[in-house]
Amino acid sequence: MNPEEARQRLHKLLGEQLEFNKDFDNYFSLLKETMQQDLLKWCNDCKENITQGSVPRNPRYKDRWVFFRKIGRGVRCTLVKIKNSTFINIYLFSHKEYDDLRLEYGYKKSSYYGS
């Protein structure tokens, strides 16, 4: 599946308001077909409340639910939803960018900055 088709399927599944990070297409292209299908199934599971999300520890983001997923060796996914509302962001990125987002949301200290 190509990245544009994935975007269309995710919009249909999670809503037209869903925004993608700038590197989504590049990282989606790195995934094998089975991993791509697994990502779409995981997004559906998040929507259907089968997969548990969590509220970020950073008070600035208390209105959100965040879902995290490791895909393969070098790709990470984060799906963000407004509580009791719509999904707003999906990020596909490297472990460092994933770590930076988790740091921003207050989930952990970064392993990249010696903290």
Residue pairs with C-beta under 8 A, 6 or more apart in sequence:
1 9
1 33
1 36
2 29
3 24
3 25
3 28
3 29
4 25
6 28
6 36
6 39
6 40
7 20
7 24
9 40
10 18
10 20
10 40
10 43
10 90
11 18
13 40
13 43
13 44
13 47
14 43
14 47
14 86
14 87
14 90
15 86
15 87
17 86
17 87
17 88
18 86
18 87
18 88
18 89
18 90
19 88
19 89
19 90
20 89
20 90
20 91
20 92
21 89
21 90
21 91
21 92
21 93
23 92
23 93
23 97
24 90
24 91
24 92
27 75
27 92
27 93
27 94
28 36
28 39
28 92
30 72
30 74
30 75
31 39
31 71
31 72
31 75
32 72
35 71
35 72
35 75
38 71
39 69
39 71
39 77
42 51
42 69
42 77
43 79
43 90
45 51
46 53
46 67
46 79
46 81
46 87
47 87
51 67
53 65
53 66
53 67
53 79
53 81
54 65
54 66
55 61
55 62
55 64
55 65
55 66
55 83
56 62
56 64
56 66
56 105
56 106
56 107
57 105
57 106
57 107
58 104
58 105
58 106
61 105
61 106
63 82
63 83
64 80
64 81
64 82
64 83
64 88
65 80
65 81
65 82
65 83
66 78
66 79
66 80
66 81
66 105
66 107
67 78
67 79
67 80
67 81
68 76
68 77
68 78
68 98
68 102
69 76
69 77
69 78
69 79
70 76
70 77
71 77
71 92
74 94
74 95
75 92
75 93
75 94
76 91
76 92
76 93
76 94
76 95
76 97
76 98
77 90
77 91
77 92
78 89
78 90
78 91
78 93
78 98
78 101
79 87
79 89
79 90
79 91
80 87
80 88
80 89
80 90
80 91
81 87
81 88
82 88
91 97
91 98
91 101
93 101
96 112
99 108
99 110
99 111
99 112
100 110
100 112
102 108
102 110
103 109
103 110
109 115
